[in-house]
Each structure stands twice: as structure tokens, then as C-alpha cells.
Amino acid sequence: MSAGGSVEPGPPGAAAAPSPASAPARVFRPLSAEDEGQQPTEIESLCMNCYRDGVTRLLLTTIPFFREVIVSSFSCEHCGWSNTEVQSAGRIQDQGVRYTLTVRAAEDMNREVVKTDSATTRIPELDFEIPAFSQKGALTTVEGLISRAIAGLEQDQPTRRANEEAVADRLDEFIVRLKELRQVASPFTLIIDDPSGNSFVENPHAPQKDDALVITHYNRTPQQEEMLGLQAEAPEEKPQEEDLRNEVLQFNTNCPECNAPAQTNMKLVQIPHFKEVIIMATNCEYCGHRTNEVKAGGAVEPLGTRITLRITDPSDMTRDLLKSETCSVEIPELEFELGMAIFGGKFTTLEGLLKDIRDLVIKNPFTLGDSSNPGKMGKLQEFTQKLDQIMEGKMKAHFIMNDPAGNSYLQNVYAPEDDPEMKVEHYKRTFDQNEELGLNDMRTEGYETGAAPR
């Protein structure tokens, strides 16, 4: 699609630029079926099929708890050709993401998928791969991804059959195998690897754990950084160490909600009976959005930590809590598990974290949207009701924090004595946990140039 015309006027104020003196208008508005003012912008465009004028519709929207996206749809009334694309309008995430989905039933084919341009799609059983930047971003389903691959392979088959009949025959056999996968004739694995971290695969069992879906966050390689057009900045050398414990540092950044210039405050804090942590807070003066993030100030602990609290009284909700990026949360009575890196690092109370979990379930459009079935909505409503009962002290439950890095903390109100309702266990990490933390390949000795091995 190439723009070749003028923009049609939309609803009053829908496309107007915000004035600095007045309240800024939201360019990316939350995705909502009740928002009548959220109308797409229509652009007259050239149809690349018949080379006559068609119409491109652009919708700038925000998917709650996900990303800002640009949805574009082109249609030509002359030849009937149409095309849709989805592009991420937010920033590239700090880490890449890899979704590994085991497709066993036809219901798995209906899972919603957001695939960006930089994502690589693989099916190991067929040794099949769709490289990054070979397709445009799309908001589709698992079945739609496979159908799109089939359509791409069938597109040039008549030309191949005329010039290279043997290659065309082998592709026909491969297309038949893809069509069998689309009918889920046998289980297979779908892997979506996105270094930008902006792809997504739906969990239809949320907020419960999905045994068929594995989400892995990883640090990008230098090759992936170069592919995304990123350059690592060299750290500045400091002449001497400074004591920053009593200072609040500020640095310029952008608001994650409206992208306006903002300042982030950072302070080093000592938590009693624990360790030093770094608290970063951002307050946007334009849209009022506030966010905070906590980073562990020390090294990765030699052992992992598992903290189990038996919630028996409403006063337990006031306990201070530090959840690192590597910490997962479980509530066995609700069959609930929150994976690591979902909320990032948080320094809050137990009640604050439970409220964040409830908001994540209630406001997530992939679990309570217009396309959700009544059975799923009933289970989620039952889950939120039980979560409210736990916060009100009407239901006893166990709250488990499992941090392989050992950098999470839950307040002991009886300190320095032992807490009878809280159990802290230290365990040796497995090979997979060390691999996820990047410790297996970390060298702490003999890494200097020319150093002799010990």
C-alpha cells in the first residue's frame, strides 16, 4: 500500500493535535467497543493489484496491559483486493520474548496471536521457519498463521510448475502436510521468537497457568540488537565511587503511557533485615500516569528463595513486599500462578500486589472481551470473588513467592524472631533456572585477555 491521496476528516477533535496549554488529547486511545469517538482515519491509497484508487483505514489504539498498536486495513472496491496489517507503536522492550505453544486440539487453533515484523515463526516437526521481516505484522490466530503460510507457498506454484516441476511437486507435498497440521491431525509445536518483545500469544485459561504455553524472556544478542537497529551505549567511567544512599538522582525519560517528556527519580534504599534495592519512580505531568520499578541492588544470591505465607488475618495485607523481575507468585487455593517478569520489579504491600493481580484479570481484553465465552467469564468472576475474600480476611490461603535469584522479600512482622505463619526456604537452582538467569555461561575467573587458566 502506498498513500496517494488526502486524509478524510474524522470526528471533531479525533485527529486534532493537543495544545500545550490545554489537556493533551490521547493519540492512542484504549481499545473499547463503547468508545464512539474512536473512529479510524481513512486515506485514499493506490491498490497494488489493479493500480486504481482504494481506501486505507488506520486505527491508533492501545490494548490494555499489552502495547500501543496501529491497525491498518486496505480494501479496493474495484477488484475486491484487501489487506490488513498490525504494527507496534510502542518502544522495543528491554528483553526479547519466545512463545512455545504445543497445539493438541482444535481449540488451540483459535488462540489470538499478535506477530510483529521482527518475529520468527517455527514449526520444528516440519523443519519449517518464517524468517523475521519476511511478513508484515498481523493480529490473527494460530490457524490464521498457518493459512497465511499456505497461501504464500501456493502463490507462485503455477510459475514453479512450468519452470521447475520437481521443486513444485516437493512444495505440494509440504503444503499438504501444513494443511494436515491446520486440521490438527497430530500434535505439533509452534514457536514465535521476537527479539523486540512485542509479540503475544493468548492464554485461554488465564489467570490459571497454561500447561501448553511456555513464555521465555531473554537478553538479546549483539546480532539481534543490530537487526533491530539498536546500539549499546558504552558505560561512562567514573573517577571515584560516590555514596548515593542519601541522594535522589533524576534522569530524563519518556512517559510509557503518552510518550511525553518526563523525569524518573531513582534512590538507593536499605530494607531492614534484607538488602539494598534501587527504587525508580516516574510521574508524568501531562497525563498523570505514575509508575514505579524496583531493582535488586546486590548480586544474584548463591541459592534461590521460596517464601510461603499463610494468610490468616486481614492485617497480613499490610506486610511490605518486594517482588523482583525473576520472582513468580502462586496461590494454590485458587490454582493461580503468576510468571516472572509479568509485573516487573515491585515494592508494595501484599494487598497492593493482590489488587494488581485482580486488575490484570478484570481489564484484560483477551480474557473478558466481546469474543470470550460465558464459561470462561464465569470462572474468572469466581476467581476475582475469591481473591476479594482473601483480601477481606474471609478466606484463608497460602501466598508463595518463588525467586531463583533470591532477590525477593516479604516482611516478617515478628523480626528478628521467626514468623510462625511464614516459611522461608533456600534451595539450589536447577540447570534450567541458571540458564534462564544467564549464569551457566558467566565466567568470573580467567576472563582477562591473556590470562592463564587455573
For each residue, the residues with C-beta under 8 A, 3 or more apart:
1: 45 46 48 56 72 74 83
2: 45 46 48
3: 43 44 45 46 56
4: 44 45 46 53
5: 43 44 45 53
6: 43 44
7: 15 41 42 43
8: 41 42 43 44
9: 15
10: 14 15 39 40 41 42
11: 14 37 39
12: 16
13: 16 25 37
14: 10 11 37 38 39 41
15: 7 9 10 41
16: 12 13 25
17: 25
18: 22 23 24 25
19: 22 24
20:
21:
22: 18 19
23: 18
24: 18 19 258 260 286 287
25: 13 16 17 18
26: 29 258 287
27: 60 258
28: 60 61 62 68 89
29: 26 32 35 37 38 60 61 62
30: 35 61 62 64
31: 61 62 63 64 365
32: 29 35 38
33: 370
34:
35: 29 30 32 38
36:
37: 11 13 14 29
38: 14 29 32 35 59 61
39: 10 11 14
40: 10 57 58 59 71 73
41: 7 8 10 14 15 57 58 59
42: 7 8 10 55 56 57
43: 3 5 6 7 8 55 56 57 58
44: 3 4 5 6 8 53 54 55 56
45: 1 2 3 4 5 53 54 55 56 74
46: 1 2 3 4 51 52 53 54
47: 50 51 52 53 54 74 76 78 79 81
48: 1 2 51 81
49: 76 79 81
50: 47 76 78 79 81
51: 46 47 48
52: 46 47 76 78 79
53: 4 5 44 45 46 47
54: 44 45 46 47 74 75 76 77 78 81
55: 42 43 44 45 74 75 76 77
56: 1 3 42 43 44 45 72 73 74
57: 40 41 42 43 72 73 74 75
58: 40 41 43 70 71 72
59: 38 40 41 70 71 72
60: 27 28 29 68 70 89
61: 28 29 30 31 38 68 69 71
62: 28 29 30 31 67 68 69
63: 31 66 67 68 69 365
64: 30 31 363 364 365
65: 360 363 364
66: 63 69 114 200
67: 62 63 88 89 90 114 198 200
68: 28 60 61 62 63 88 89 90
69: 61 62 63 66 86 87 88 89 90 114 139
70: 58 59 60 86 87 88 89
71: 40 58 59 61 84 85 86 139
72: 1 56 57 58 59 84 85 86 87
73: 40 56 57 82 83 84 85
74: 1 45 47 54 55 56 57 81 82 83 84
75: 54 55 57 81 82
76: 47 49 50 52 54 55 79 80 81 82
77: 54 55 80
78: 47 50 52 54
79: 47 49 50 52 76
80: 76 77
81: 47 48 49 50 54 74 75 76
82: 73 74 75 76
83: 1 73 74
84: 71 72 73 74 138 139
85: 71 72 73 136 137 138
86: 69 70 71 72 114 116 137 138 139
87: 69 70 72 116 117 136 137
88: 67 68 69 70 116 137 196 198
89: 28 60 67 68 69 70
90: 67 68 69 198
91: 256
92: 196 197 198 228 230
93: 96 97 196 197 198
94: 197
95: 197 217 218 219 220 341
96: 93 193 194 195 196 197 217 218 219 220 224
97: 93 193 194 197 199 215 216 217 218
98: 191 192 193 194 215 216 217 218
99: 190 191 192 193 199 200 201 213 214 215
100: 189 190 191 213 214 215 216
101: 108 111 142 189 190 191 192 201 212 213 214
102: 108 187 188 189 212 213
103: 108 109 142 181 184 187 188 189 190 212
104: 108 184 187 212
105: 108 184
106: 109 110 183 184
107: 110 204
108: 101 102 103 104 105 111 142 184 212
109: 103 106 141 142 143 146 182 184
110: 106 107 141 142 143
111: 101 108 141 142 201 202 204
112: 139 140 141 200 201 202 366
113: 138 139 140 141 142 144 145 192 199 200 201 202
114: 66 67 69 86 137 138 139 198 199 200
115: 119 121 135 137 138 140 145 192 194 199
116: 86 87 88 119 137 194 196 198 199
117: 87 132 133 135 136 137
118: 132 133 194 195 196 198 227 228
119: 115 116 132 192 193 194 196 199
120: 129 130 131 132 192 193 194
121: 115 129 130 145 149 190 191 192
122: 128 129 130 190 191 193
123: 126 127 128 129 181 188 189 190 191
124: 127 189 191
125: 181 188 189
126: 123 174 177 178 181 188
127: 123 124
128: 122 123 149 174 178
129: 120 121 122 123
130: 120 121 122 134 135 149
131: 120 134
132: 117 118 119 120 195 227
133: 117 118
134: 130 131
135: 115 117 130 138 148 152
136: 85 87 117
137: 85 86 87 88 114 115 116 117
138: 84 85 86 113 114 115 135 144 145 148
139: 69 71 84 86 112 113 114
140: 112 113 115 144 145 148
141: 109 110 111 112 113 144 145
142: 101 103 108 109 110 111 113 145 146 190
143: 109 110 146 147 182
144: 113 138 140 141 147 148
145: 113 115 121 138 140 141 142 148 149 190
146: 109 142 143 149 150 178 181 182
147: 143 144 150 151 182
148: 135 138 140 144 145 151 152
149: 121 128 130 145 146 152 153 178
150: 146 147 153 154 175 178 179 182
151: 147 148 154 155
152: 135 148 149 155
153: 149 150 157 171 174 175 178
154: 150 151 157 175
155: 151 152
156: 159 160
157: 153 154 160 161 168 171 172
158: 161 162
159: 156 162 163
160: 156 157 163 164 165 167 168 171
161: 157 158 164 165 168
162: 158 159 165
163: 159 160
164: 160 161 167 168
165: 160 161 162 168 169
166: 169 170
167: 160 164 170 171
168: 157 160 161 164 165 171 172
169: 165 166 172 173
170: 166 167 173 174
171: 153 157 160 167 168 174 175
172: 157 168 169 175 176
173: 169 170 176 177
174: 126 128 153 170 171 177 178
175: 150 153 154 171 172 178 179
176: 172 173 179 180
177: 126 173 174 180 181
178: 126 128 146 149 150 153 174 175 181 182
179: 150 175 176 182 183
180: 176 177 183 185 186
181: 103 123 125 126 146 177 178 184 185 186 188
182: 109 143 146 147 150 178 179
183: 106 179 180
184: 103 104 105 106 108 109 181 187
185: 180 181
186: 180 181
187: 102 103 104 184
188: 102 103 123 125 126 181
189: 100 101 102 103 123 124 125
190: 99 100 101 103 121 122 123 142 145
191: 98 99 100 101 121 122 123 124
192: 98 99 101 113 115 119 120 121 199 201
193: 96 97 98 99 119 120 122
194: 96 97 98 115 116 118 119 120 197 198 199
195: 96 118 132 220 224 227 228
196: 88 92 93 96 116 118 119 199 228
197: 92 93 94 95 96 97 194 217
198: 67 88 90 92 93 114 116 118 194
199: 97 99 113 114 115 116 119 192 194 196
200: 66 67 99 112 113 114
201: 99 101 111 112 113 192 213 215
202: 111 112 113 366
203: 206 210 213 366
204: 107 111 210 376
205: 208 209 210
206: 203 210 361 364 366 367 380
207: 336 338 357 360 361 367 380 383
208: 205 335 336 337
209: 205 335 336 337 339
210: 203 204 205 206 213
211:
212: 101 102 103 104 108
213: 99 100 101 102 201 203 210
214: 99 100 101
215: 97 98 99 100 201 339
216: 97 98 100 436
217: 95 96 97 98 197 340 341
218: 95 96 97 98 436
219: 95 96 438
220: 95 96 195 224 225 228 230
221: 224 225
222: 225 226 232
223: 226 227
224: 96 195 220 221 227 228
225: 220 221 222 228 230 231 232
226: 222 223 229 230
227: 118 132 195 223 224
228: 92 118 195 196 220 224 225
229: 226
230: 92 220 225 226
231: 225
232: 222 225
233:
234:
235:
236:
237:
238: 241 242
239:
240:
241: 238
242: 238
243: 246
244: 247 249 267 268
245: 268 270
246: 243
247: 244 267
248: 265 266 267
249: 244 265 266 267
250: 263 264 265 266
251: 263 264 266
252: 261 262 263 264
253: 261 262 263 264 282
254: 259 260 261 262
255: 258 259 260 261 262 282 284 286 287 289
256: 91 259 282 289 291
257: 284 287 289
258: 24 26 27 255 284 286 287 289
259: 254 255 256
260: 24 254 255 284 285 286 287
261: 252 253 254 255
262: 252 253 254 255 282 283 284 285 286
263: 250 251 252 253 282 283
264: 250 251 252 253 280 281 282
265: 248 249 250 280 281 282
266: 248 249 250 251 278 279 280
267: 244 247 248 249 278 279
268: 244 245 276 277 278 297
269: 276 277 278 279
270: 245 275 276
271: 274 275 276 277 320 322 409
272: 415
273: 412 415 416
274: 271 277 322 409
275: 270 271 296 297 298 407 409
276: 268 269 270 271 297 298
277: 268 269 271 274 294 295 296 297 322 347
278: 266 267 268 269 294 295 296 297
279: 266 267 269 292 293 294 347
280: 264 265 266 292 293 294 295
281: 264 265 290 291 292 293
282: 253 255 256 262 263 264 265 289 290 291 292
283: 262 263 289 290
284: 255 257 258 260 262 287 288 289 290
285: 260 262 288
286: 24 255 258 260 262
287: 24 26 255 257 258 260 284
288: 284 285
289: 255 256 257 258 282 283 284
290: 281 282 283 284
291: 256 281 282
292: 279 280 281 282 346 347
293: 279 280 281 344 345 346
294: 277 278 279 280 322 323 324 345 346 347
295: 277 278 280 324 325 345
296: 275 277 278 324 345 405 407
297: 268 275 276 277 278
298: 275 276 301 407
299:
300: 405 406 407 437 439
301: 298 304 305 405 406 407
302: 406
303: 406 426 427 428 429
304: 301 402 403 404 405 406 426 427 428 429 433
305: 301 401 402 403 406 408 424 425 426 427
306: 400 401 402 403 424 425 426 427
307: 400 401 402 403 408 409 410 422 423 424 425
308: 398 399 400 422 423 424 425
309: 316 319 350 398 399 400 410 421 422 423
310: 396 398 421 422
311: 316 350 390 396 397 398 399 421
312: 316 396 421
313: 316 393
314: 317 391 392 393
315: 318
316: 309 311 312 313 319 350 421
317: 314 349 350 351 354 391 393
318: 315 349 350 351
319: 309 316 349 350 410 411 413
320: 271 347 348 349 409 410 411
321: 346 347 348 349 350 352 353 401 409 410 411
322: 271 274 277 294 345 346 347 407 408 409 410
323: 294 327 329 343 345 346 347 348 353 401 408
324: 294 295 296 327 345 403 405 407 408
325: 295 340 341 344 345
326: 340 341 403 404 405 407 437
327: 323 324 340 401 402 403 405 407 408
328: 337 338 339 340 401 402 403
329: 323 337 338 353 357 399 400 401 402
330: 336 337 338 398 399 400 402
331: 334 335 336 390 397 398 399 400
332: 335 397 398 400
333: 386 395 396 397 398
334: 331 383 386 387 397
335: 208 209 331 332
336: 207 208 209 330 331 357 383
337: 208 209 328 329 330
338: 207 328 329 330 342 343 357
339: 209 215 328 342
340: 217 325 326 327 328
341: 95 217 325 326 344
342: 338 339 360
343: 323 338 346 353 356
344: 293 325 341
345: 293 294 295 296 322 323 324 325
346: 292 293 294 321 322 323 343 352 353 356
347: 277 279 292 294 320 321 322 323
348: 320 321 323 352 353 356
349: 317 318 319 320 321 352 353
350: 309 311 316 317 318 319 321 353 354 399 410
351: 317 318 354 355 391
352: 321 346 348 349 355 356
353: 321 323 329 343 346 348 349 350 356 357
354: 317 350 351 357 358 387 390 391
355: 351 352 358 359 391
356: 343 346 348 352 353 359 360
357: 207 329 336 338 353 354 360 361 387
358: 354 355 361 362 384 387 388
359: 355 356 362 363
360: 65 207 342 356 357 363 364
361: 206 207 357 358 364 367 368 380 383 384
362: 358 359 368 384
363: 64 65 359 360 368
364: 64 65 206 360 361 367 368
365: 31 63 64 368 369
366: 112 202 203 206 369
367: 206 207 361 364 372 376 380
368: 361 362 363 364 365 372 377 380
369: 365 366 372
370: 33
371:
372: 367 368 369 376 377
373: 376 377
374: 377 378
375: 378 379
376: 204 367 372 373 379 380
377: 368 372 373 374 380 381
378: 374 375 381 382
379: 375 376 382 383
380: 206 207 361 367 368 376 377 383 384
381: 377 378 384 385
382: 378 379 385 386
383: 207 334 336 361 379 380 386 387
384: 358 361 362 380 381 387 388
385: 381 382 388 389
386: 333 334 382 383 389 390 395
387: 334 354 357 358 383 384 390 391
388: 358 384 385 391 392
389: 385 386 392 394 395
390: 311 331 354 386 387 393 394 395 396 397
391: 314 317 351 354 355 387 388
392: 314 388 389
393: 313 314 317 390
394: 389 390
395: 333 386 389 390
396: 310 311 312 333 390
397: 311 331 332 333 334 390
398: 308 309 310 311 330 331 332 333
399: 308 309 311 329 330 331 350
400: 306 307 308 309 329 330 331 332
401: 305 306 307 321 323 327 328 329 408 410
402: 304 305 306 307 327 328 329 330
403: 304 305 306 307 324 326 327 328 406 407 408
404: 304 326 429 433 436 437
405: 296 300 301 304 324 326 327 437
406: 300 301 302 303 304 305 403 426
407: 275 296 298 300 301 322 324 326 327 403
408: 305 307 322 323 324 327 401 403
409: 271 274 275 307 320 321 322
410: 307 309 319 320 321 322 350 401 422
411: 319 320 321 415
412: 273 415 418 419 422
413: 319 419
414: 417 418 419 420
415: 272 273 411 412 419
416: 273
417: 414
418: 412 414
419: 412 413 414 415 422
420: 414
421: 309 310 311 312 316
422: 307 308 309 310 410 412 419
423: 307 308 309
424: 305 306 307 308
425: 305 306 307 308
426: 303 304 305 306 406
427: 303 304 305 306
428: 303 304
429: 303 304 404 433 434 437 439
430: 433 434
431: 434 435 440
432: 435 436
433: 304 404 429 430 436 437
434: 429 430 431 437 439 440
435: 431 432 438 439 440
436: 216 218 404 432 433
437: 300 326 404 405 429 433 434
438: 219 435 441 442
439: 300 429 434 435 442
440: 431 434 435
441: 438
442: 438 439
443: 446 447
444: 447
445: 454
446: 443 451 452 453 454
447: 443 444 451
448: 451
449:
450:
451: 446 447 448
452: 446
453: 446
454: 445 446
